[in-house]
Amino acid sequence: MIDRLLEAHEATILRIREAIERTEKIGDAGSNDLLMGDVLRRHELQVWFIAEHVVEMPPVVATRGRRG
């Protein structure tokens, strides 16, 4: 579930960066500033925070009655 949340934020960042490029091309400085200064940074912070909680671990396999 955390992996899916991380992927969603990363996908959102890609779309935001596309929008930043479009606003830059058309000269919409206000929207560009809003996207870069607020929206993009917020999602980048979330990606960093969530990624710090993702740990690569193999799945645990339960064994019955085995003592080692």
PQR file with spaces between the fields and no chain letter, atoms N, CA, C, O and H, PARSE charges and radii, in Angstrom:
ATOM       1  N    MET     1       0.818   -1.187    0.000 -0.4000 1.5000
ATOM       2  CA   MET     1       0.000    0.000    0.000 -0.0000 2.0000
ATOM       3  C    MET     1       0.871    1.264    0.000  0.5500 1.7000
ATOM       4  O    MET     1       0.564    2.237   -0.689 -0.5500 1.4000
ATOM       5  N    ILE     2       1.944    1.239    0.769 -0.4000 1.5000
ATOM       6  CA   ILE     2       2.842    2.390    0.794 -0.0000 2.0000
ATOM       7  C    ILE     2       3.535    2.544   -0.557  0.5500 1.7000
ATOM       8  O    ILE     2       3.769    3.663   -1.013 -0.5500 1.4000
ATOM       9  H    ILE     2       2.193    0.449    1.329  0.4000 1.0000
ATOM      10  N    ASP     3       3.863    1.423   -1.194 -0.4000 1.5000
ATOM      11  CA   ASP     3       4.470    1.493   -2.524 -0.0000 2.0000
ATOM      12  C    ASP     3       3.539    2.167   -3.520  0.5500 1.7000
ATOM      13  O    ASP     3       3.981    2.956   -4.355 -0.5500 1.4000
ATOM      14  H    ASP     3       3.673    0.514   -0.823  0.4000 1.0000
ATOM      15  N    ARG     4       2.255    1.857   -3.430 -0.4000 1.5000
ATOM      16  CA   ARG     4       1.284    2.473   -4.345 -0.0000 2.0000
ATOM      17  C    ARG     4       1.162    3.970   -4.098  0.5500 1.7000
ATOM      18  O    ARG     4       1.037    4.751   -5.041 -0.5500 1.4000
ATOM      19  H    ARG     4       1.896    1.217   -2.751  0.4000 1.0000
ATOM      20  N    LEU     5       1.198    4.365   -2.846 -0.4000 1.5000
ATOM      21  CA   LEU     5       1.145    5.783   -2.509 -0.0000 2.0000
ATOM      22  C    LEU     5       2.369    6.509   -3.061  0.5500 1.7000
ATOM      23  O    LEU     5       2.256    7.609   -3.603 -0.5500 1.4000
ATOM      24  H    LEU     5       1.299    3.730   -2.080  0.4000 1.0000
ATOM      25  N    LEU     6       3.527    5.892   -2.919 -0.4000 1.5000
ATOM      26  CA   LEU     6       4.762    6.465   -3.441 -0.0000 2.0000
ATOM      27  C    LEU     6       4.688    6.616   -4.963  0.5500 1.7000
ATOM      28  O    LEU     6       5.058    7.656   -5.508 -0.5500 1.4000
ATOM      29  H    LEU     6       3.619    4.999   -2.478  0.4000 1.0000
ATOM      30  N    GLU     7       4.213    5.579   -5.637 -0.4000 1.5000
ATOM      31  CA   GLU     7       4.068    5.635   -7.101 -0.0000 2.0000
ATOM      32  C    GLU     7       3.091    6.731   -7.520  0.5500 1.7000
ATOM      33  O    GLU     7       3.312    7.401   -8.529 -0.5500 1.4000
ATOM      34  H    GLU     7       3.912    4.734   -5.194  0.4000 1.0000
ATOM      35  N    ALA     8       2.032    6.917   -6.770 -0.4000 1.5000
ATOM      36  CA   ALA     8       1.047    7.952   -7.102 -0.0000 2.0000
ATOM      37  C    ALA     8       1.660    9.346   -6.988  0.5500 1.7000
ATOM      38  O    ALA     8       1.434   10.195   -7.851 -0.5500 1.4000
ATOM      39  H    ALA     8       1.852    6.373   -5.950  0.4000 1.0000
ATOM      40  N    HIS     9       2.426    9.585   -5.941 -0.4000 1.5000
ATOM      41  CA   HIS     9       3.081   10.888   -5.800 -0.0000 2.0000
ATOM      42  C    HIS     9       4.110   11.097   -6.913  0.5500 1.7000
ATOM      43  O    HIS     9       4.231   12.204   -7.439 -0.5500 1.4000
ATOM      44  H    HIS     9       2.610    8.896   -5.240  0.4000 1.0000
ATOM      45  N    GLU    10       4.848   10.052   -7.276 -0.4000 1.5000
ATOM      46  CA   GLU    10       5.841   10.174   -8.343 -0.0000 2.0000
ATOM      47  C    GLU    10       5.167   10.466   -9.680  0.5500 1.7000
ATOM      48  O    GLU    10       5.667   11.275  -10.462 -0.5500 1.4000
ATOM      49  H    GLU    10       4.750    9.153   -6.849  0.4000 1.0000
ATOM      50  N    ALA    11       4.037    9.815   -9.946 -0.4000 1.5000
ATOM      51  CA   ALA    11       3.292   10.074  -11.179 -0.0000 2.0000
ATOM      52  C    ALA    11       2.760   11.508  -11.193  0.5500 1.7000
ATOM      53  O    ALA    11       2.768   12.171  -12.230 -0.5500 1.4000
ATOM      54  H    ALA    11       3.631    9.159   -9.311  0.4000 1.0000
ATOM      55  N    THR    12       2.304   11.971  -10.049 -0.4000 1.5000
ATOM      56  CA   THR    12       1.814   13.341   -9.940 -0.0000 2.0000
ATOM      57  C    THR    12       2.934   14.339  -10.205  0.5500 1.7000
ATOM      58  O    THR    12       2.713   15.358  -10.858 -0.5500 1.4000
ATOM      59  H    THR    12       2.297   11.432   -9.207  0.4000 1.0000
ATOM      60  N    ILE    13       4.129   14.057   -9.706 -0.4000 1.5000
ATOM      61  CA   ILE    13       5.274   14.930   -9.939 -0.0000 2.0000
ATOM      62  C    ILE    13       5.576   15.036  -11.429  0.5500 1.7000
ATOM      63  O    ILE    13       5.881   16.123  -11.921 -0.5500 1.4000
ATOM      64  H    ILE    13       4.308   13.229   -9.175  0.4000 1.0000
ATOM      65  N    LEU    14       5.496   13.929  -12.147 -0.4000 1.5000
ATOM      66  CA   LEU    14       5.737   13.982  -13.596 -0.0000 2.0000
ATOM      67  C    LEU    14       4.735   14.902  -14.286  0.5500 1.7000
ATOM      68  O    LEU    14       5.108   15.691  -15.154 -0.5500 1.4000
ATOM      69  H    LEU    14       5.249   13.047  -11.748  0.4000 1.0000
ATOM      70  N    ARG    15       3.478   14.802  -13.904 -0.4000 1.5000
ATOM      71  CA   ARG    15       2.441   15.664  -14.491 -0.0000 2.0000
ATOM      72  C    ARG    15       2.660   17.132  -14.124  0.5500 1.7000
ATOM      73  O    ARG    15       2.469   18.020  -14.955 -0.5500 1.4000
ATOM      74  H    ARG    15       3.176   14.161  -13.199  0.4000 1.0000
ATOM      75  N    ILE    16       3.051   17.376  -12.905 -0.4000 1.5000
ATOM      76  CA   ILE    16       3.309   18.752  -12.473 -0.0000 2.0000
ATOM      77  C    ILE    16       4.458   19.347  -13.279  0.5500 1.7000
ATOM      78  O    ILE    16       4.389   20.497  -13.713 -0.5500 1.4000
ATOM      79  H    ILE    16       3.205   16.655  -12.230  0.4000 1.0000
ATOM      80  N    ARG    17       5.505   18.568  -13.476 -0.4000 1.5000
ATOM      81  CA   ARG    17       6.649   19.071  -14.259 -0.0000 2.0000
ATOM      82  C    ARG    17       6.256   19.355  -15.696  0.5500 1.7000
ATOM      83  O    ARG    17       6.753   20.309  -16.295 -0.5500 1.4000
ATOM      84  H    ARG    17       5.561   17.634  -13.124  0.4000 1.0000
ATOM      85  N    GLU    18       5.370   18.542  -16.260 -0.4000 1.5000
ATOM      86  CA   GLU    18       4.857   18.819  -17.606 -0.0000 2.0000
ATOM      87  C    GLU    18       4.089   20.140  -17.614  0.5500 1.7000
ATOM      88  O    GLU    18       4.231   20.943  -18.535 -0.5500 1.4000
ATOM      89  H    GLU    18       4.967   17.767  -15.773  0.4000 1.0000
ATOM      90  N    ALA    19       3.281   20.354  -16.588 -0.4000 1.5000
ATOM      91  CA   ALA    19       2.510   21.599  -16.496 -0.0000 2.0000
ATOM      92  C    ALA    19       3.435   22.796  -16.308  0.5500 1.7000
ATOM      93  O    ALA    19       3.167   23.873  -16.842 -0.5500 1.4000
ATOM      94  H    ALA    19       3.166   19.701  -15.839  0.4000 1.0000
ATOM      95  N    ILE    20       4.509   22.624  -15.565 -0.4000 1.5000
ATOM      96  CA   ILE    20       5.486   23.705  -15.378 -0.0000 2.0000
ATOM      97  C    ILE    20       6.112   24.083  -16.715  0.5500 1.7000
ATOM      98  O    ILE    20       6.277   25.266  -17.012 -0.5500 1.4000
ATOM      99  H    ILE    20       4.727   21.749  -15.131  0.4000 1.0000
ATOM     100  N    GLU    21       6.458   23.091  -17.517 -0.4000 1.5000
ATOM     101  CA   GLU    21       7.022   23.377  -18.844 -0.0000 2.0000
ATOM     102  C    GLU    21       6.022   24.131  -19.712  0.5500 1.7000
ATOM     103  O    GLU    21       6.390   25.077  -20.408 -0.5500 1.4000
ATOM     104  H    GLU    21       6.324   22.130  -17.276  0.4000 1.0000
ATOM     105  N    ARG    22       4.748   23.711  -19.672 -0.4000 1.5000
ATOM     106  CA   ARG    22       3.719   24.397  -20.475 -0.0000 2.0000
ATOM     107  C    ARG    22       3.528   25.838  -20.028  0.5500 1.7000
ATOM     108  O    ARG    22       3.437   26.739  -20.861 -0.5500 1.4000
ATOM     109  H    ARG    22       4.449   22.943  -19.106  0.4000 1.0000
ATOM     110  N    THR    23       3.467   26.064  -18.712 -0.4000 1.5000
ATOM     111  CA   THR    23       3.263   27.430  -18.239 -0.0000 2.0000
ATOM     112  C    THR    23       4.468   28.310  -18.566  0.5500 1.7000
ATOM     113  O    THR    23       4.324   29.510  -18.802 -0.5500 1.4000
ATOM     114  H    THR    23       3.542   25.332  -18.035  0.4000 1.0000
ATOM     115  N    GLU    24       5.647   27.711  -18.579 -0.4000 1.5000
ATOM     116  CA   GLU    24       6.842   28.474  -18.947 -0.0000 2.0000
ATOM     117  C    GLU    24       6.798   28.871  -20.421  0.5500 1.7000
ATOM     118  O    GLU    24       7.141   29.999  -20.777 -0.5500 1.4000
ATOM     119  H    GLU    24       5.764   26.736  -18.387  0.4000 1.0000
ATOM     120  N    LYS    25       6.374   27.937  -21.277 -0.4000 1.5000
ATOM     121  CA   LYS    25       6.305   28.211  -22.724 -0.0000 2.0000
ATOM     122  C    LYS    25       5.307   29.305  -23.060  0.5500 1.7000
ATOM     123  O    LYS    25       5.549   30.123  -23.948 -0.5500 1.4000
ATOM     124  H    LYS    25       6.096   27.021  -20.988  0.4000 1.0000
ATOM     125  N    ILE    26       4.170   29.320  -22.339 -0.4000 1.5000
ATOM     126  CA   ILE    26       3.155   30.321  -22.666 -0.0000 2.0000
ATOM     127  C    ILE    26       3.319   31.611  -21.872  0.5500 1.7000
ATOM     128  O    ILE    26       2.566   32.566  -22.062 -0.5500 1.4000
ATOM     129  H    ILE    26       3.974   28.656  -21.618  0.4000 1.0000
ATOM     130  N    GLY    27       4.303   31.634  -20.985 -0.4000 1.5000
ATOM     131  CA   GLY    27       4.591   32.858  -20.246 -0.0000 2.0000
ATOM     132  C    GLY    27       3.674   33.129  -19.076  0.5500 1.7000
ATOM     133  O    GLY    27       3.507   34.280  -18.673 -0.5500 1.4000
ATOM     134  H    GLY    27       4.915   30.858  -20.830  0.4000 1.0000
ATOM     135  N    ASP    28       3.075   32.083  -18.523 -0.4000 1.5000
ATOM     136  CA   ASP    28       2.181   32.242  -17.381 -0.0000 2.0000
ATOM     137  C    ASP    28       3.009   32.126  -16.096  0.5500 1.7000
ATOM     138  O    ASP    28       3.073   31.067  -15.471 -0.5500 1.4000
ATOM     139  H    ASP    28       3.210   31.148  -18.851  0.4000 1.0000
ATOM     140  N    ALA    29       3.630   33.229  -15.725 -0.4000 1.5000
ATOM     141  CA   ALA    29       4.556   33.233  -14.591 -0.0000 2.0000
ATOM     142  C    ALA    29       3.860   32.923  -13.267  0.5500 1.7000
ATOM     143  O    ALA    29       4.446   32.262  -12.409 -0.5500 1.4000
ATOM     144  H    ALA    29       3.577   34.090  -16.232  0.4000 1.0000
ATOM     145  N    GLY    30       2.648   33.377  -13.086 -0.4000 1.5000
ATOM     146  CA   GLY    30       1.926   33.152  -11.836 -0.0000 2.0000
ATOM     147  C    GLY    30       1.651   31.671  -11.597  0.5500 1.7000
ATOM     148  O    GLY    30       1.920   31.143  -10.518 -0.5500 1.4000
ATOM     149  H    GLY    30       2.172   33.915  -13.782  0.4000 1.0000
ATOM     150  N    SER    31       1.113   31.010  -12.616 -0.4000 1.5000
ATOM     151  CA   SER    31       0.838   29.572  -12.481 -0.0000 2.0000
ATOM     152  C    SER    31       2.132   28.786  -12.343  0.5500 1.7000
ATOM     153  O    SER    31       2.198   27.820  -11.583 -0.5500 1.4000
ATOM     154  H    SER    31       0.894   31.439  -13.492  0.4000 1.0000
ATOM     155  N    ASN    32       3.159   29.196  -13.077 -0.4000 1.5000
ATOM     156  CA   ASN    32       4.454   28.523  -13.010 -0.0000 2.0000
ATOM     157  C    ASN    32       5.022   28.613  -11.601  0.5500 1.7000
ATOM     158  O    ASN    32       5.515   27.624  -11.059 -0.5500 1.4000
ATOM     159  H    ASN    32       3.106   29.980  -13.695  0.4000 1.0000
ATOM     160  N    ASP    33       4.954   29.788  -11.018 -0.4000 1.5000
ATOM     161  CA   ASP    33       5.460   29.984   -9.662 -0.0000 2.0000
ATOM     162  C    ASP    33       4.672   29.151   -8.650  0.5500 1.7000
ATOM     163  O    ASP    33       5.254   28.547   -7.750 -0.5500 1.4000
ATOM     164  H    ASP    33       4.554   30.592  -11.459  0.4000 1.0000
ATOM     165  N    LEU    34       3.360   29.122   -8.800 -0.4000 1.5000
ATOM     166  CA   LEU    34       2.522   28.330   -7.903 -0.0000 2.0000
ATOM     167  C    LEU    34       2.867   26.845   -8.008  0.5500 1.7000
ATOM     168  O    LEU    34       3.023   26.164   -6.995 -0.5500 1.4000
ATOM     169  H    LEU    34       2.887   29.613   -9.531  0.4000 1.0000
ATOM     170  N    LEU    35       2.984   26.356   -9.229 -0.4000 1.5000
ATOM     171  CA   LEU    35       3.301   24.931   -9.427 -0.0000 2.0000
ATOM     172  C    LEU    35       4.677   24.575   -8.857  0.5500 1.7000
ATOM     173  O    LEU    35       4.837   23.547   -8.199 -0.5500 1.4000
ATOM     174  H    LEU    35       2.858   26.909  -10.052  0.4000 1.0000
ATOM     175  N    MET    36       5.655   25.425   -9.112 -0.4000 1.5000
ATOM     176  CA   MET    36       7.010   25.123   -8.650 -0.0000 2.0000
ATOM     177  C    MET    36       7.165   25.335   -7.150  0.5500 1.7000
ATOM     178  O    MET    36       7.773   24.517   -6.459 -0.5500 1.4000
ATOM     179  H    MET    36       5.525   26.260   -9.647  0.4000 1.0000
ATOM     180  N    GLY    37       6.620   26.420   -6.658 -0.4000 1.5000
ATOM     181  CA   GLY    37       6.869   26.794   -5.274 -0.0000 2.0000
ATOM     182  C    GLY    37       6.002   26.095   -4.262  0.5500 1.7000
ATOM     183  O    GLY    37       6.391   25.969   -3.101 -0.5500 1.4000
ATOM     184  H    GLY    37       6.126   27.084   -7.219  0.4000 1.0000
ATOM     185  N    ASP    38       4.839   25.637   -4.668 -0.4000 1.5000
ATOM     186  CA   ASP    38       3.932   25.045   -3.693 -0.0000 2.0000
ATOM     187  C    ASP    38       3.634   23.585   -4.019  0.5500 1.7000
ATOM     188  O    ASP    38       3.896   22.692   -3.214 -0.5500 1.4000
ATOM     189  H    ASP    38       4.523   25.739   -5.611  0.4000 1.0000
ATOM     190  N    VAL    39       3.090   23.358   -5.192 -0.4000 1.5000
ATOM     191  CA   VAL    39       2.596   22.027   -5.535 -0.0000 2.0000
ATOM     192  C    VAL    39       3.737   21.021   -5.702  0.5500 1.7000
ATOM     193  O    VAL    39       3.712   19.952   -5.092 -0.5500 1.4000
ATOM     194  H    VAL    39       2.876   24.083   -5.846  0.4000 1.0000
ATOM     195  N    LEU    40       4.725   21.351   -6.512 -0.4000 1.5000
ATOM     196  CA   LEU    40       5.829   20.422   -6.766 -0.0000 2.0000
ATOM     197  C    LEU    40       6.608   20.123   -5.497  0.5500 1.7000
ATOM     198  O    LEU    40       6.892   18.964   -5.196 -0.5500 1.4000
ATOM     199  H    LEU    40       4.746   22.219   -7.008  0.4000 1.0000
ATOM     200  N    ARG    41       6.944   21.137   -4.772 -0.4000 1.5000
ATOM     201  CA   ARG    41       7.736   20.929   -3.546 -0.0000 2.0000
ATOM     202  C    ARG    41       6.998   20.080   -2.526  0.5500 1.7000
ATOM     203  O    ARG    41       7.605   19.261   -1.837 -0.5500 1.4000
ATOM     204  H    ARG    41       6.714   22.079   -5.016  0.4000 1.0000
ATOM     205  N    ARG    42       5.701   20.273   -2.429 -0.4000 1.5000
ATOM     206  CA   ARG    42       4.906   19.477   -1.480 -0.0000 2.0000
ATOM     207  C    ARG    42       4.945   17.989   -1.841  0.5500 1.7000
ATOM     208  O    ARG    42       5.119   17.139   -0.969 -0.5500 1.4000
ATOM     209  H    ARG    42       5.207   20.938   -2.988  0.4000 1.0000
ATOM     210  N    HIS    43       4.784   17.685   -3.120 -0.4000 1.5000
ATOM     211  CA   HIS    43       4.811   16.281   -3.550 -0.0000 2.0000
ATOM     212  C    HIS    43       6.220   15.694   -3.451  0.5500 1.7000
ATOM     213  O    HIS    43       6.378   14.526   -3.098 -0.5500 1.4000
ATOM     214  H    HIS    43       4.642   18.375   -3.829  0.4000 1.0000
ATOM     215  N    GLU    44       7.232   16.486   -3.756 -0.4000 1.5000
ATOM     216  CA   GLU    44       8.604   15.992   -3.607 -0.0000 2.0000
ATOM     217  C    GLU    44       8.910   15.678   -2.144  0.5500 1.7000
ATOM     218  O    GLU    44       9.589   14.695   -1.850 -0.5500 1.4000
ATOM     219  H    GLU    44       7.104   17.435   -4.042  0.4000 1.0000
ATOM     220  N    LEU    45       8.423   16.490   -1.245 -0.4000 1.5000
ATOM     221  CA   LEU    45       8.614   16.234    0.177 -0.0000 2.0000
ATOM     222  C    LEU    45       7.905   14.945    0.593  0.5500 1.7000
ATOM     223  O    LEU    45       8.448   14.155    1.366 -0.5500 1.4000
ATOM     224  H    LEU    45       7.871   17.289   -1.484  0.4000 1.0000
ATOM     225  N    GLN    46       6.704   14.736    0.082 -0.4000 1.5000
ATOM     226  CA   GLN    46       5.973   13.513    0.399 -0.0000 2.0000
ATOM     227  C    GLN    46       6.694   12.278   -0.135  0.5500 1.7000
ATOM     228  O    GLN    46       6.757   11.252    0.542 -0.5500 1.4000
ATOM     229  H    GLN    46       6.263   15.378   -0.546  0.4000 1.0000
ATOM     230  N    VAL    47       7.241   12.377   -1.354 -0.4000 1.5000
ATOM     231  CA   VAL    47       7.991   11.255   -1.916 -0.0000 2.0000
ATOM     232  C    VAL    47       9.190   10.939   -1.040  0.5500 1.7000
ATOM     233  O    VAL    47       9.459    9.774   -0.745 -0.5500 1.4000
ATOM     234  H    VAL    47       7.190   13.211   -1.903  0.4000 1.0000
ATOM     235  N    TRP    48       9.901   11.960   -0.629 -0.4000 1.5000
ATOM     236  CA   TRP    48      11.065   11.734    0.227 -0.0000 2.0000
ATOM     237  C    TRP    48      10.639   11.068    1.536  0.5500 1.7000
ATOM     238  O    TRP    48      11.256   10.094    1.969 -0.5500 1.4000
ATOM     239  H    TRP    48       9.682   12.906   -0.869  0.4000 1.0000
ATOM     240  N    PHE    49       9.593   11.589    2.158 -0.4000 1.5000
ATOM     241  CA   PHE    49       9.139   11.069    3.441 -0.0000 2.0000
ATOM     242  C    PHE    49       8.673    9.618    3.324  0.5500 1.7000
ATOM     243  O    PHE    49       9.049    8.774    4.138 -0.5500 1.4000
ATOM     244  H    PHE    49       9.092   12.380    1.806  0.4000 1.0000
ATOM     245  N    ILE    50       7.860    9.332    2.318 -0.4000 1.5000
ATOM     246  CA   ILE    50       7.330    7.978    2.145 -0.0000 2.0000
ATOM     247  C    ILE    50       8.447    7.006    1.776  0.5500 1.7000
ATOM     248  O    ILE    50       8.482    5.884    2.281 -0.5500 1.4000
ATOM     249  H    ILE    50       7.555   10.018    1.657  0.4000 1.0000
ATOM     250  N    ALA    51       9.351    7.424    0.907 -0.4000 1.5000
ATOM     251  CA   ALA    51      10.452    6.554    0.480 -0.0000 2.0000
ATOM     252  C    ALA    51      11.335    6.159    1.648  0.5500 1.7000
ATOM     253  O    ALA    51      11.909    5.070    1.647 -0.5500 1.4000
ATOM     254  H    ALA    51       9.322    8.336    0.497  0.4000 1.0000
ATOM     255  N    GLU    52      11.453    7.021    2.640 -0.4000 1.5000
ATOM     256  CA   GLU    52      12.255    6.693    3.818 -0.0000 2.0000
ATOM     257  C    GLU    52      11.621    5.578    4.652  0.5500 1.7000
ATOM     258  O    GLU    52      12.295    4.966    5.480 -0.5500 1.4000
ATOM     259  H    GLU    52      10.987    7.905    2.641  0.4000 1.0000
ATOM     260  N    HIS    53      10.346    5.315    4.439 -0.4000 1.5000
ATOM     261  CA   HIS    53       9.653    4.279    5.196 -0.0000 2.0000
ATOM     262  C    HIS    53       9.505    2.968    4.426  0.5500 1.7000
ATOM     263  O    HIS    53       9.005    1.980    4.966 -0.5500 1.4000
ATOM     264  H    HIS    53       9.799    5.813    3.766  0.4000 1.0000
ATOM     265  N    VAL    54       9.937    2.960    3.175 -0.4000 1.5000
ATOM     266  CA   VAL    54       9.863    1.745    2.367 -0.0000 2.0000
ATOM     267  C    VAL    54      11.146    0.959    2.595  0.5500 1.7000
ATOM     268  O    VAL    54      12.248    1.473    2.402 -0.5500 1.4000
ATOM     269  H    VAL    54      10.343    3.762    2.737  0.4000 1.0000
ATOM     270  N    VAL    55      10.986   -0.288    3.006 -0.4000 1.5000
ATOM     271  CA   VAL    55      12.129   -1.140    3.293 -0.0000 2.0000
ATOM     272  C    VAL    55      12.034   -2.377    2.414  0.5500 1.7000
ATOM     273  O    VAL    55      10.996   -3.036    2.365 -0.5500 1.4000
ATOM     274  H    VAL    55      10.091   -0.705    3.162  0.4000 1.0000
ATOM     275  N    GLU    56      13.114   -2.683    1.728 -0.4000 1.5000
ATOM     276  CA   GLU    56      13.150   -3.883    0.905 -0.0000 2.0000
ATOM     277  C    GLU    56      13.378   -5.095    1.800  0.5500 1.7000
ATOM     278  O    GLU    56      14.460   -5.265    2.363 -0.5500 1.4000
ATOM     279  H    GLU    56      13.958   -2.147    1.768  0.4000 1.0000
ATOM     280  N    MET    57      12.358   -5.930    1.928 -0.4000 1.5000
ATOM     281  CA   MET    57      12.467   -7.143    2.739 -0.0000 2.0000
ATOM     282  C    MET    57      11.749   -8.273    2.023  0.5500 1.7000
ATOM     283  O    MET    57      10.691   -8.063    1.430 -0.5500 1.4000
ATOM     284  H    MET    57      11.479   -5.791    1.471  0.4000 1.0000
ATOM     285  N    PRO    58      12.312   -9.460    2.073 -0.5600 1.5000
ATOM     286  CA   PRO    58      11.594  -10.590    1.485  0.2800 2.0000
ATOM     287  C    PRO    58      10.366  -10.913    2.329  0.5500 1.7000
ATOM     288  O    PRO    58      10.344  -10.628    3.527 -0.5500 1.4000
ATOM     289  N    PRO    59       9.351  -11.501    1.718 -0.5600 1.5000
ATOM     290  CA   PRO    59       8.167  -11.856    2.500  0.2800 2.0000
ATOM     291  C    PRO    59       8.509  -12.920    3.533  0.5500 1.7000
ATOM     292  O    PRO    59       9.395  -13.750    3.329 -0.5500 1.4000
ATOM     293  N    VAL    60       7.802  -12.876    4.622 -0.4000 1.5000
ATOM     294  CA   VAL    60       8.015  -13.841    5.702 -0.0000 2.0000
ATOM     295  C    VAL    60       7.190  -15.085    5.399  0.5500 1.7000
ATOM     296  O    VAL    60       5.999  -15.006    5.098 -0.5500 1.4000
ATOM     297  H    VAL    60       7.082  -12.202    4.788  0.4000 1.0000
ATOM     298  N    VAL    61       7.850  -16.233    5.486 -0.4000 1.5000
ATOM     299  CA   VAL    61       7.162  -17.500    5.250 -0.0000 2.0000
ATOM     300  C    VAL    61       6.987  -18.188    6.597  0.5500 1.7000
ATOM     301  O    VAL    61       7.960  -18.470    7.295 -0.5500 1.4000
ATOM     302  H    VAL    61       8.818  -16.298    5.731  0.4000 1.0000
ATOM     303  N    ALA    62       5.760  -18.448    6.943 -0.4000 1.5000
ATOM     304  CA   ALA    62       5.472  -19.113    8.214 -0.0000 2.0000
ATOM     305  C    ALA    62       5.616  -20.621    8.052  0.5500 1.7000
ATOM     306  O    ALA    62       5.150  -21.202    7.072 -0.5500 1.4000
ATOM     307  H    ALA    62       4.969  -18.218    6.376  0.4000 1.0000
ATOM     308  N    THR    63       6.261  -21.234    9.016 -0.4000 1.5000
ATOM     309  CA   THR    63       6.389  -22.691    9.015 -0.0000 2.0000
ATOM     310  C    THR    63       5.758  -23.225   10.292  0.5500 1.7000
ATOM     311  O    THR    63       5.945  -22.656   11.368 -0.5500 1.4000
ATOM     312  H    THR    63       6.639  -20.761    9.812  0.4000 1.0000
ATOM     313  N    ARG    64       5.023  -24.301   10.175 -0.4000 1.5000
ATOM     314  CA   ARG    64       4.321  -24.861   11.328 -0.0000 2.0000
ATOM     315  C    ARG    64       5.133  -25.979   11.949  0.5500 1.7000
ATOM     316  O    ARG    64       5.659  -26.857   11.264 -0.5500 1.4000
ATOM     317  H    ARG    64       4.871  -24.763    9.301  0.4000 1.0000
ATOM     318  N    GLY    65       5.216  -25.920   13.251 -0.4000 1.5000
ATOM     319  CA   GLY    65       5.793  -27.025   13.991 -0.0000 2.0000
ATOM     320  C    GLY    65       7.280  -27.237   13.810  0.5500 1.7000
ATOM     321  O    GLY    65       7.816  -28.232   14.298 -0.5500 1.4000
ATOM     322  H    GLY    65       4.789  -25.207   13.808  0.4000 1.0000
ATOM     323  N    ARG    66       7.945  -26.363   13.146 -0.4000 1.5000
ATOM     324  CA   ARG    66       9.381  -26.493   12.943 -0.0000 2.0000
ATOM     325  C    ARG    66      10.111  -25.644   13.939  0.5500 1.7000
ATOM     326  O    ARG    66       9.865  -24.443   14.052 -0.5500 1.4000
ATOM     327  H    ARG    66       7.510  -25.555   12.750  0.4000 1.0000
ATOM     328  N    ARG    67      10.971  -26.241   14.629 -0.4000 1.5000
ATOM     329  CA   ARG    67      11.807  -25.484   15.550 -0.0000 2.0000
ATOM     330  C    ARG    67      13.247  -25.706   15.161  0.5500 1.7000
ATOM     331  O    ARG    67      13.681  -26.822   14.876 -0.5500 1.4000
ATOM     332  H    ARG    67      11.170  -27.217   14.537  0.4000 1.0000
ATOM     333  N    GLY    68      13.963  -24.619   15.160 -0.4000 1.5000
ATOM     334  CA   GLY    68      15.284  -24.712   14.629 -0.0000 2.0000
ATOM     335  C    GLY    68      16.337  -24.616   15.580  0.5500 1.7000
ATOM     336  O    GLY    68      17.509  -24.685   15.213 -0.5500 1.4000
ATOM     337  H    GLY    68      13.611  -23.713   15.392  0.4000 1.0000
